[in-house]
Amino acid sequence: MPNDVEQETPVRLAYIGCWYKNDMYSHNCSNLVDSLRTAGMQVDVVTSNCRCFSSAQNFSIAKDELINTNCSAVAIPHAPREPGKKHGMLKYLAVKVLRLDLILATARGFLYYKRACHADVIHFDQVLEAFGCIPLFIVADLASRFGKRVVVTVHEIDPIQKKHKWLNRMYNKCAEVLVFSDNMKQQVVALGAAAEKIKIIRYGTVIPHLIPADRKQYLYFGGHFIMRGKGYPELLDALALLKSEGMKISLVIYVGYGCNGLEEAKQLAIRKNVADMIQWQDFYTGEELAKVYQRSKACIIPFTGGSARHPLTCAMVNATPVIATRAVDIPEYLGDLGIYIDGSAASIADAISEIESGRKNLSVLGERLRAKALAELDYNKIAQELSAEYSRISGKEQLLQIQPTAVA
């Protein structure tokens, strides 16, 4: 017998998630996958076309819309739960009468499992639509029948889960349920998930270098549904208040690809006579994302619902102060470092006025936010933590080491 101890093979992970290159969910997914690979894991990405894809209605995928082709892509049409008639009456009736959306979501779940079942652990990024609760239910159910281990990260609660509570038993079929805040943990527990299965992790971020820049603008992220839970009308009213007092600021608004309500939002800005203070942009990624935050005096997050994690973490790591409500996950990330508001137009305007007057020491606040992000939000640190969880869940024990991130 040789004396050498046989080296453990790395955990093989199948990661089911969004791989569309212009989306905040794929921004999170791809960066985490890169960090997991750096941590020594074998990661196979399984994805599909969803509403954002130009090929959403087809059995095909426009490959140039993917982050890269290093993935297994399930090409199957996407049918929205509430269809319009722009794609024809036949498709409209197929969804309304035959519930084609549920049929396709179920088929997508089976195909996801087929592409992922070779792995030691299957990780499902739960958001909506192509990565909603129906495909997750299928994957979790099949995995439980065939002795496979599933970890799910809950980014968003699918509306169908609230209507059909029995679907939530899928969480108890999973080895572990990951959430990004205690706020989300309470929501998932309320749906029927076992609290002991839920682990809170941090929504990560890439650590960019800080480059000296004049911070002259303000920044706001509209997400995929700018008119829903984002405090957008109140933000416009705040701009109108400032303008009436002779103060004009520059506000950059960027959104997720295919943002719902975008044209309505632009028209509302025109009607409120503040369109001249706004610069509209598509979703930023990579270096451009860091640049726009590092050129901003503050990121404004007057959210009342949804997920504020993307703008929050981007602001923190780029030393950008945050004007925000205390809704959803926000206070769990900012702690006492937020410029908190009650969400009203007057409170937003007051916070901006305080910054413009120089009464807030933005430099010190930004430094403290950056330090908090380095300690808590680095994808590489999160990947190391997750690698240990996957190793435990799969039954493989190994020492996974990563190199520390070089930062400015």
BAGU-726916 format. One record per residue (C-alpha): chain; residue in one letter; x, y, z. Coordinates in Angstrom, 1 decimal. Each point is the difference from the previous one (the first is absolute). Example, Ala and Ser with C-alpha at 12.3 -4.5 7.8 and 13.67 -1.06 7.14 Angstrom:
% residues 2
R kette rest      X      Y      Z
R     A    a   12.3   -4.5    7.8
R     A    s    1.4    3.4   -0.7
% end
This chain:
% residues 408
R kette rest      X      Y      Z
R     A    m    0.0    0.0    0.0
R     A    p    1.4    3.4   -0.9
R     A    n    0.5    2.4    2.9
R     A    d   -1.3    3.0   -2.0
R     A    v   -3.5    1.0    1.0
R     A    e   -2.3    0.0   -3.0
R     A    q   -1.0    3.6   -0.8
R     A    e   -3.7    0.8    0.1
R     A    t   -1.6    0.9   -3.3
R     A    p   -1.6    3.5    0.1
R     A    v   -3.7    0.4    0.5
R     A    r   -1.8    0.2   -3.3
R     A    l   -2.8    2.5    0.0
R     A    a   -2.7    0.6   -2.5
R     A    y   -1.1    3.6    0.2
R     A    i   -3.5    0.8   -1.5
R     A    g   -0.4    3.7   -0.5
R     A    c   -0.3    3.0   -2.2
R     A    w    2.9    0.4   -2.6
R     A    y   -1.4    2.9   -1.9
R     A    k    2.7    2.6   -0.3
R     A    n   -2.0    3.1    0.7
R     A    d   -1.8   -0.9    3.2
R     A    m    0.7    0.5    3.7
R     A    y   -0.7   -3.7    0.8
R     A    s    2.5   -1.2   -2.5
R     A    h    2.4    2.7    1.3
R     A    n   -0.3   -1.7    3.4
R     A    c    0.0   -3.6   -1.4
R     A    s    3.0    0.4   -2.3
R     A    n    2.2    1.7    2.6
R     A    l   -0.8   -2.6    2.6
R     A    v    0.7   -2.8   -2.4
R     A    d    3.4    1.5   -0.9
R     A    s    0.8    0.2    3.8
R     A    l   -1.1   -3.6    0.6
R     A    r    2.3   -1.2   -2.8
R     A    t    2.8    2.0    1.5
R     A    a   -0.7   -1.7    3.3
R     A    g    0.7   -3.4   -1.7
R     A    m   -3.5   -1.2   -0.9
R     A    q   -1.1   -1.5   -3.3
R     A    v   -3.1    2.1   -1.0
R     A    d   -2.2   -0.9   -2.9
R     A    v   -2.5    2.8   -0.9
R     A    v   -3.5   -0.9   -1.1
R     A    t   -2.1    2.9   -1.3
R     A    s   -3.0    0.7   -2.3
R     A    n   -1.5    2.8   -2.0
R     A    c   -2.5    2.2    1.8
R     A    r   -1.9    3.2   -0.6
R     A    c    3.1    2.2   -0.6
R     A    f    1.2   -2.2   -2.9
R     A    s   -0.9    1.0   -3.6
R     A    s   -0.5   -3.8   -0.4
R     A    a   -2.5   -0.1    2.9
R     A    q   -2.8   -1.3   -2.2
R     A    n    2.1   -2.6   -1.8
R     A    f    1.7   -3.4    0.3
R     A    s    3.3    1.7   -0.4
R     A    i    2.4    2.3    1.8
R     A    a    1.9    3.0   -1.4
R     A    k    3.4   -1.0    1.2
R     A    d    1.4    3.6   -0.1
R     A    e   -2.5    0.8    2.8
R     A    l    1.7   -2.4    2.3
R     A    i    2.8    1.0    2.4
R     A    n    2.0   -2.7   -1.8
R     A    t   -0.7   -3.3   -1.6
R     A    n    1.7   -2.0    2.9
R     A    c   -3.4   -1.2    1.1
R     A    s   -2.7   -2.5   -0.8
R     A    a   -2.9    2.0   -1.4
R     A    v   -3.6   -1.4    0.1
R     A    a   -1.7    1.6   -3.1
R     A    i   -3.7   -0.1    0.7
R     A    p   -2.6    2.8   -0.6
R     A    h   -0.9    2.3    2.8
R     A    a   -3.7    0.7    0.6
R     A    p   -0.9    2.8    2.4
R     A    r   -2.6   -0.7    2.6
R     A    e   -2.0    3.1   -1.0
R     A    p    0.3    0.0   -3.8
R     A    g   -0.6    2.8   -2.4
R     A    k   -1.4   -0.3   -3.5
R     A    k    3.1    1.3   -1.9
R     A    h    1.2   -3.5   -0.8
R     A    g   -3.3   -1.1   -1.5
R     A    m   -3.4   -1.2    1.3
R     A    l    1.0   -3.7   -0.3
R     A    k    2.9    0.4    2.5
R     A    y   -2.2    2.3    2.2
R     A    l   -2.8   -2.6    0.2
R     A    a    2.5   -2.9    0.5
R     A    v    1.2    1.7    3.2
R     A    k   -3.4    1.2    1.2
R     A    v   -1.9   -3.2   -0.7
R     A    l    2.6   -2.8   -0.1
R     A    r    2.4    1.6    2.5
R     A    l    2.9   -0.4   -2.3
R     A    d    2.2    2.0    2.4
R     A    l   -0.4   -2.8    2.6
R     A    i    0.6   -2.7   -2.6
R     A    l    3.2    1.6   -1.2
R     A    a    1.2    0.8    3.6
R     A    t   -0.5   -3.7    0.9
R     A    a    1.9   -1.2   -3.2
R     A    r    2.8    2.5    0.8
R     A    g    0.3   -1.6    3.5
R     A    f    0.4   -3.5   -1.4
R     A    l    2.6    1.3   -2.5
R     A    y    1.9    1.8    2.7
R     A    y    0.2   -3.2    2.1
R     A    k    1.1   -2.0   -3.0
R     A    r    2.9    2.4   -0.6
R     A    a    0.9    0.3    3.7
R     A    c   -0.5   -3.5    1.5
R     A    h    3.7   -1.1   -0.7
R     A    a    1.2    2.4    2.7
R     A    d    0.7   -0.6    3.7
R     A    v   -2.1    3.0    0.9
R     A    i   -2.6    2.0   -2.0
R     A    h   -0.3    3.7    0.7
R     A    f   -3.2    1.7   -1.2
R     A    d   -0.1    3.8   -0.1
R     A    q   -3.7    0.8    0.6
R     A    v   -1.2    3.2   -1.5
R     A    l   -3.0    0.2   -2.3
R     A    e   -1.3   -1.4   -3.4
R     A    a    2.6   -2.4   -1.4
R     A    f    1.5   -0.4    3.4
R     A    g   -3.2    0.2    2.0
R     A    c   -1.6   -2.4    2.5
R     A    i   -1.5   -2.5   -2.5
R     A    p    3.3   -1.0   -1.5
R     A    l    1.5    0.0    3.5
R     A    f   -2.8   -2.3    1.2
R     A    i    0.7   -2.5   -2.8
R     A    v    3.7    0.0    0.7
R     A    a   -0.4   -0.3    3.7
R     A    d   -2.5   -2.8   -0.3
R     A    l    2.0   -2.0   -2.5
R     A    a    3.2    0.4    2.1
R     A    s   -1.8   -1.3    3.1
R     A    r   -1.2   -3.1   -1.9
R     A    f    3.5   -0.8   -1.4
R     A    g    2.1    0.9    3.1
R     A    k    1.5    3.2   -1.4
R     A    r    0.7    3.1    2.2
R     A    v   -1.4    3.4   -0.9
R     A    v    0.9    3.4    1.4
R     A    v   -2.3    2.9   -0.9
R     A    t    0.8    3.7    0.2
R     A    v   -3.3    2.0    0.3
R     A    h    0.4    3.4   -1.7
R     A    e   -3.7    0.7   -0.4
R     A    i   -3.3   -1.5    1.1
R     A    d   -2.0   -1.2   -3.0
R     A    p   -3.6    1.3    0.2
R     A    i   -1.3   -3.5   -0.8
R     A    q    1.5   -1.2    3.3
R     A    k   -2.3    2.2    1.9
R     A    k   -3.1   -1.1   -1.9
R     A    h    0.8   -3.8    0.1
R     A    k    1.7   -0.5    3.4
R     A    w    0.5   -3.7   -0.6
R     A    l    2.8    0.8   -2.4
R     A    n    2.1    1.2    2.9
R     A    r    0.6   -3.5    1.1
R     A    m    2.8    0.0   -2.6
R     A    y    2.2    1.9    2.5
R     A    n   -0.2   -2.9    2.5
R     A    k    1.3   -2.4   -2.8
R     A    c    3.1    2.1   -0.3
R     A    a    3.2   -0.6    2.0
R     A    e    0.3    3.7    0.7
R     A    v   -1.8    3.2   -0.7
R     A    l    2.2    3.1   -0.4
R     A    v   -1.4    3.5    0.5
R     A    f    1.7    3.5    0.0
R     A    s   -1.6    1.4    3.1
R     A    d   -2.1   -0.7    3.1
R     A    n   -2.8    1.9   -1.7
R     A    m   -0.1   -2.6   -2.8
R     A    k    0.4   -2.9    2.5
R     A    q   -3.1    1.1    1.8
R     A    q   -1.9    0.1   -3.4
R     A    v    1.1   -3.5   -0.9
R     A    v   -0.8   -1.3    3.5
R     A    a   -3.5    1.5   -0.3
R     A    l   -0.5   -2.0   -3.2
R     A    g    0.6   -3.2    1.9
R     A    a    3.8   -0.7   -0.3
R     A    a    1.7   -1.5    3.0
R     A    a    2.0    2.7    1.7
R     A    e    2.9   -2.4    0.8
R     A    k    0.6   -0.5   -3.7
R     A    i    0.5    3.7   -0.7
R     A    k    3.4    1.6    0.0
R     A    i    0.6    3.7   -0.4
R     A    i    2.9    1.0   -2.2
R     A    r    1.0    3.4   -1.5
R     A    y   -0.7    1.1   -3.5
R     A    g    3.5    0.4   -1.4
R     A    t    1.8    2.5   -2.1
R     A    v    3.2    0.2   -2.0
R     A    i    2.6    2.2    1.7
R     A    p    1.1    2.7   -2.5
R     A    h    2.9    2.4    0.4
R     A    l   -1.0    3.5    1.1
R     A    i    1.0    2.6   -2.6
R     A    p    0.0    3.7    1.0
R     A    a   -3.0    1.7   -1.7
R     A    d   -2.2    3.0    0.4
R     A    r   -3.2   -1.1    1.5
R     A    k   -2.5    2.3   -1.7
R     A    q   -3.1   -2.0   -0.5
R     A    y   -2.6   -2.2    1.8
R     A    l   -0.9   -3.5   -0.9
R     A    y   -3.2   -2.0    0.1
R     A    f   -0.7   -3.6   -1.1
R     A    g   -3.4   -0.8   -1.5
R     A    g    0.3   -3.7   -0.3
R     A    h   -2.5   -2.0   -2.1
R     A    f   -3.1    1.7    1.4
R     A    i    0.8    3.6    0.4
R     A    m   -3.6    1.0    1.0
R     A    r   -0.4   -2.8    2.6
R     A    g    1.4    0.5    3.5
R     A    k    3.0    2.1   -1.1
R     A    g   -1.2    3.4    1.3
R     A    y    0.3    1.5   -3.5
R     A    p   -2.9    2.4    0.1
R     A    e    1.1    1.3    3.4
R     A    l    3.5    0.5   -1.5
R     A    l   -1.4    2.1   -2.8
R     A    d   -2.0    2.1    2.4
R     A    a    3.2    0.5    2.0
R     A    l    1.8    1.3   -3.1
R     A    a   -2.9    2.3   -0.7
R     A    l    0.2    1.3    3.6
R     A    l    3.8    0.7   -0.4
R     A    k   -0.6    1.7   -3.4
R     A    s   -2.7    2.2    1.5
R     A    e    2.6    1.2    2.5
R     A    g    2.6    0.8   -2.7
R     A    m    2.1   -3.2    0.5
R     A    k    0.6   -2.2   -3.1
R     A    i    1.9   -3.3    0.3
R     A    s    1.1   -2.6   -2.5
R     A    l   -1.6   -3.4    0.5
R     A    v    1.1   -3.1   -1.9
R     A    i   -2.7   -2.7   -0.2
R     A    y    0.9   -3.5   -1.2
R     A    v   -2.3   -3.0   -0.3
R     A    g    0.0   -3.7   -0.6
R     A    y   -0.4   -1.1   -3.7
R     A    g   -3.6   -0.1   -1.1
R     A    c   -1.1    2.2    3.0
R     A    n   -3.8    0.0    0.4
R     A    g   -1.6    3.4    0.2
R     A    l    3.1    1.8   -1.4
R     A    e   -1.9    2.1   -2.6
R     A    e   -2.6    0.9    2.6
R     A    a    2.8    1.1    2.4
R     A    k    1.6    2.2   -2.6
R     A    q   -3.3    1.6   -0.8
R     A    l   -0.7    0.6    3.7
R     A    a    3.3    1.9    0.2
R     A    i   -1.0    2.2   -2.9
R     A    r   -3.4    0.8    1.6
R     A    k    1.6    0.9    3.3
R     A    n    2.5    2.3   -1.9
R     A    v    3.1   -1.7    1.3
R     A    a    1.1   -2.0   -3.1
R     A    d    2.9    2.5   -0.5
R     A    m    1.5   -1.2    3.3
R     A    i    0.1   -3.7   -1.1
R     A    q    2.3   -2.0   -2.1
R     A    w   -1.4   -3.4   -1.0
R     A    q    2.4   -3.0   -0.4
R     A    d   -0.2   -3.7   -0.6
R     A    f    1.4   -2.5    2.5
R     A    y    3.7    0.4    0.8
R     A    t    2.4   -2.8    0.4
R     A    g    3.7   -0.4    0.9
R     A    e    2.2    3.0    0.0
R     A    e   -2.8    2.3   -1.2
R     A    l   -2.1   -1.0    3.0
R     A    a    2.8    1.0    2.4
R     A    k    0.7    3.3   -1.8
R     A    v   -3.6    1.2    0.1
R     A    y   -0.1   -0.6    3.8
R     A    q    3.3    1.6    0.6
R     A    r   -1.1    3.1   -1.8
R     A    s   -3.1    0.3    2.2
R     A    k   -0.4    2.0    3.2
R     A    a   -2.7   -2.4    1.2
R     A    c   -2.1   -2.9   -1.1
R     A    i   -3.7    0.6    0.6
R     A    i   -2.0   -3.1    1.0
R     A    p   -3.5    1.1    1.2
R     A    f   -1.3   -3.6   -0.4
R     A    t   -3.1   -1.3    1.8
R     A    g    0.3   -3.5   -1.4
R     A    g    1.8   -2.3   -2.4
R     A    s    3.8   -0.5    0.2
R     A    a    2.3    2.9    0.8
R     A    r    3.1   -2.3    0.3
R     A    h    1.5    0.8   -3.4
R     A    p    0.2    3.8    0.4
R     A    l    0.8   -0.3    3.7
R     A    t    3.0   -2.2   -0.4
R     A    c    1.3    1.9   -3.1
R     A    a   -0.2    3.2    1.9
R     A    m    1.7   -1.3    3.1
R     A    v    3.0   -1.6   -1.8
R     A    n    0.5    3.2   -2.1
R     A    a    0.0    2.2    3.1
R     A    t   -3.2    1.7   -1.1
R     A    p   -2.3    1.3    2.8
R     A    v   -3.6   -1.3    0.0
R     A    i   -3.3    1.9    0.4
R     A    a   -2.5   -2.7    0.8
R     A    t   -3.1   -1.1    1.9
R     A    r    0.1   -2.6    2.7
R     A    a   -2.0   -2.4   -2.2
R     A    v    0.7   -3.6   -1.0
R     A    d    3.7   -1.0    0.4
R     A    i    1.5    3.5    0.1
R     A    p    0.7    0.5    3.7
R     A    e    1.5   -3.5    0.3
R     A    y    2.7    1.1   -2.5
R     A    l    0.5    3.7    0.8
R     A    g   -0.3   -0.3    3.8
R     A    d    0.6    3.5    1.4
R     A    l    1.7    1.2   -3.1
R     A    g   -3.1    1.0   -2.0
R     A    i   -1.4    3.4   -0.6
R     A    y   -3.5   -1.2    0.9
R     A    i   -3.2    1.6   -1.3
R     A    d   -3.7   -0.9    0.5
R     A    g   -0.6   -0.3   -3.7
R     A    s   -2.0    3.2   -0.5
R     A    a    1.0    2.6   -2.6
R     A    a    0.8    2.5    2.7
R     A    s    2.4   -2.4    1.8
R     A    i    1.8   -0.8   -3.2
R     A    a    0.3    3.7   -0.9
R     A    d    1.3    0.8    3.6
R     A    a    2.7   -2.7   -0.3
R     A    i    1.2    1.3   -3.3
R     A    s   -0.1    3.6    1.3
R     A    e    2.2   -1.0    3.0
R     A    i    2.5   -1.6   -2.4
R     A    e    0.0    3.0   -2.3
R     A    s    0.5    2.4    2.9
R     A    g    3.2   -1.9    1.1
R     A    r   -1.4   -0.9    3.4
R     A    k    0.6   -3.7   -0.6
R     A    n    3.6   -1.3    0.0
R     A    l   -0.4   -2.3   -3.0
R     A    s    3.7   -1.0   -0.1
R     A    v    0.0   -1.5    3.4
R     A    l   -3.3   -1.7   -0.4
R     A    g    1.1   -1.4   -3.3
R     A    e    3.2   -1.4    1.5
R     A    r   -2.0   -1.7    2.8
R     A    l   -2.4   -1.6   -2.6
R     A    r    2.9   -1.2   -2.0
R     A    a    1.7   -1.6    3.1
R     A    k   -3.3   -1.7    0.8
R     A    a   -0.3   -1.4   -3.5
R     A    l    3.6   -1.3    0.0
R     A    a   -0.7   -1.8    3.3
R     A    e   -3.4   -1.5   -0.9
R     A    l   -0.8    0.1   -3.7
R     A    d    3.0   -1.3   -1.9
R     A    y   -1.1   -2.8   -2.4
R     A    n    3.2   -1.9    0.7
R     A    k   -0.7   -0.2    3.7
R     A    i   -3.6   -1.0   -0.7
R     A    a    1.1   -2.7   -2.4
R     A    q    2.4   -1.4    2.6
R     A    e   -2.9   -0.2    2.5
R     A    l   -2.3   -1.6   -2.6
R     A    s    2.7   -2.5   -1.1
R     A    a    0.2   -1.3    3.5
R     A    e   -3.8   -0.4    0.1
R     A    y   -0.1   -1.8   -3.4
R     A    s    2.8   -2.3    1.3
R     A    r   -1.9   -0.8    3.2
R     A    i   -3.3   -0.5   -1.9
R     A    s    1.6   -2.3   -2.6
R     A    g    1.9   -2.0    2.6
R     A    k    3.4    1.0   -1.4
R     A    e    2.4    1.5    2.4
R     A    q    2.8    2.1   -1.4
R     A    l    2.0    3.1    0.7
R     A    l   -0.9    2.7   -2.5
R     A    q    2.3    3.0   -0.1
R     A    i   -0.2    3.1   -2.1
R     A    q    2.3    2.9   -0.5
R     A    p   -0.9    3.3    1.7
R     A    t   -1.4    2.7   -2.3
R     A    a    2.3    2.8   -0.8
R     A    v   -1.7    3.3    0.7
R     A    a    0.9    3.7    0.0
% end
